[in-house]
């Protein structure tokens, strides 16, 4: 643990989800592969497309519709629709297939459970602080075992921009009824989490290395209040009498 700035009053804690409370990397790899296998079974014309082709199609869609960068589900839906059409399927078939494919991915993307010791830590923190999730991703927090932990989980999309933009931090403060300086955000990303929180006036705890990683990353332009090396250190930082 390393302190850069003393914490002030904390009324609530917001948590990033992916790679802060669990290792998201293997989950996404598995979900992507299952989706690709499903596409090739249901839409044989996609057999020649691998992950590189689908990533290229996504980049094209983001260039055409830049706001999709703030909505991972909408971006995937648009990518699947355009990709299926590029593979020779008509618009109606592509649209229906894209919806089905998104459902497959979304189901697999949330097919895991957060470690019991992490849930136990969060529930202990909940005895003292209001807890809220702020994630750039689209995981189903109920399905992964966090339904009893968070009062709300805020996702980007529908005009709400991703971190490090202020949108979700502002929403969190409004939902909780607290000023932003009393919000402590915990996350693994030095830009989206640390800089995002600091820029809106919230406090920040930086987890590095990220959950499941061995190597730390370089800090961003703004320092957190605290740096921790393991999520369990929040107990020492926030629950010690």
N, C-alpha and C positions, 0 to 999 in steps of 0.2 A: 504494500500500500504506500501511496505517496500523496502528500497534501500539497496543493499549490495555492489554495485559498480556503480560509475557514468557512465552513457551512454556516449560513444564517438560519433563521427560522424555517423549518420545513413542515408544511401542512399536508402535502401529498407527494407521492412518488409516481412518475410515469416511467414505463419500461418500454424500450424497444423489445421486439420479440425475437425475430430471426437472428441467430448467432449471439444473442445475449442471454436468452433463457434455454437455448438448446442449439445443437449443431444443425444448421439448416442445409448445409452443403450436400450431404449424402441424400437427404430427403428430396431435394430438387433434382438431383441426377437421376434418382430412381423414378420420380414422377415423369420427367421428360422422356425417359426410355419407355415407360409403360404407355404414355400417350403416343409416341411414335409407332410402337408395335400395334396399338389399336388402330391408328390411322391406316397403316399398311394392310391390316386385315379388312377394315371396313371400306377403304377407298384404295384399291390396288394401284391406281394411277400414281399414288404417292410413293411407291416402292423405291423409286430412284432418288428420292429426297432423304438426305440425312440431316443431322443437327445443323451442319454448316449452311445448308440451303434454307432451312427454316429460320435460322438466325439472320441470314441475309434478307429474307422476306420481312422479318420484323424491323430491321433497320430501314427498309424502304417505307414501311407503314408509318414509322415514327417521323420520317422526313415529310411524308404527306400530311400527317396529322400530329404535329408536335405535342399537343396536349395529352396524347396517349401515354406519354412518358410518366404522367402522374396517375395512371390507372392501369395496374398490371393485368387485371382481368380483361378490361376493354382492349388493351393492346394485344393480348393473346387471342381474343375473339376476332379482332380485325386481321391478325396475322393468319389465323386458321382459315378464315373466309377467303382472303386473297390468295392464299396458297392453294387451297382446293380449286379455286377458279383457274389459277395458273396451271394446274394439273389436268384441266379439261372438264371439270364438273360445272354444270350450269349454276346460275346464281342461287336458285332456290335450294338445290341440293347442297351447295357449298355453305349457305347460311345455316341450314339445319344441321349439317355435319359439324360445323364449327361450334354450335351450341352444345352438341353432344360431346365433342372433344374437350371443350372447356370443362364440362361436368366431370369427365374422366380425370382430367388433370387436377381439378380442384379437390376431388375425392382423394386422390393419391397424395397430393401435396400436404394433406392434413392427416395422413395415415401414420401417426406416431403418437406417443404420449410423453409429455414433459417428465423428466426424472423426478421421482418422489421427493428427494431431498431439496430440489428447487421449489416445488410446490409447497413443501413444509416451510421453507424460508419465507416465501411470499405470504403465506397465511400468518406467519408470525409478524411480519411487517404490517400486515393488514390490521392487526390488533392496535397498532399505534398510528398508522397513517392511512389516508385514502389512497387506493391504488388504481391506476388507469394504464391501459396499453396504448402506445402510439407507434404504429408500424407502417412502413412503406409497402409491405407485402399484403398477401391476401389469404393468409392461413386462417382456418376456422378455430378460434381459440377455445370454443366450447368442445370441439372434437378432440383437441389435444390435451384436455385436462385442466384448462385454466378458467373454466366457467365460474367456479366459486371464488376465484381470486380477484378479478377485476370488476370494478363497478361499470366500466365501459371500455371498449377497445375501438380506437379511431383509426380508420383507413383512409387513404387518399382516393380521389375519384369524384366524379360529379361536381367538378369545379374546385375541389379541395386538393391543394398541391402537396407533393411529397416533402418530407424533411430534406434539406435544411430550411425550406420555406417556413414561414411563421404559422401557416394555416392551422395545422393540427395542434400545435402548442396553444394557440389562441382558443381553439375549441375546447381543449382539455381544461384550461383555466376557467372558461365560462361554464362548462358542465359541472366542475367541482366547486365553483363559486369562490375561487381564491385568486389573489393577485399572482401574476407570473413569477415574481421573485420568491414566492413561497412554494413553487413547484420544483422538485428535484428530479431531473431526468437521468436515467441510467441506460447506457447503450454502448455498443462496441465500435461504432464508426466515428472516427475523429471529425468528420465533416458533417454528416447528416445528423448525428446525435449530439456531439459536443458543441460544434460551432452553431448548429441549429438552435440548441437550447440557450447558449450564451448570448446569441444575437437578439433573442426576444426578452432577455433579462432573467431567464430561469437559471437555476443552478444545475450543475452537471457532474455526474460520476462516470468515468470512462473505464470500461472493462477492456483490458488488453493484456494478453491475447484474447481474442474472441472465444466464445464457448466452443470447445472441441478443437481449438487450434493450439499449436505449440509456439508459434512465433508472434511476437508483438509487431504492430505496425507503427509507422512514424506518426507523431502528433500533427495536428493541423495548425491553423493560424491562431486559434484561440485555445488556451489551456482549460482543462476541466478544473473543478474545485478539488476533486480527488481522482486518483487513478488507482484501480484495483486490478489484481491479477487473477482473481477467481470470484465468481458470483457470491460464494459463501462469505466473503469478507464484508459484505453488506451488514451481516449480523454484528460484527465488531464495530463497524462505523455507525450504524443507525439504531442498534438495539441494546448496546452496552449501557448500563446504568451509571 
